[in-house]
Amino acid sequence: MARTYAEAEAGIPVCLFGSSNFLEIAVRQGSAAQLLGISIGDEISLYYR
C-alpha cells in the first residue's frame, strides 16, 4: 500500500486510493495490467500482510 504514486518503487506493483477514492493497482513507470496479466473487468483477490 502507498499513499501516493511517488512513494511506490519503480516497477513494483502497489495499491493506493486514487483521487476518486477507488482502490487502484499501479506500477510506477510501468503498466500493472501488463506486469500482472490483468485487464478491466478481471476478478482479483488482494491479501494484505
N, C-alpha and C positions, 0 to 999 in steps of 0.2 A: 504494500500500500504506500502511496505517496500523496502529498497534498498538492503538489504542482508537477508539471512535466519536467521542470528544471531539476527537481530532486531525483528523477529517475536516472539510472546509469544507462548510457548509450547501448542499444542492442539487447537490453534485458526487459522482458515483459513486466508491466506494472499496472496496478489498478488504482484508479483515482475517481473522485467525483468531479465531473466537469461543470461548466458554467450553468448548465440546465439541471444540475443536481442528479444526473444519471450516472450510474457506475460505468466507467469506461475502462477498457483494456487497451493499453497503448504500448508502443515501443519507441522510445526516443531515438530519433534519426533512423527510423525503420518502419516496418509495417507489421502490426500484430497479426493481421489476417494472414499474411504470407508466412511469418515465422511459426505461427501456431496451426496453420492449415484450417482456418475457420472463416466463415463469411456471415453476413447479416442473416438472421433467422435461425442460425445453428443453435442448438441447445448445448449449454456448457454447465459444468459444475465447478464451483470455486471452493477451495479449502484454505482456511487461514491457520497458520501455525504460530 
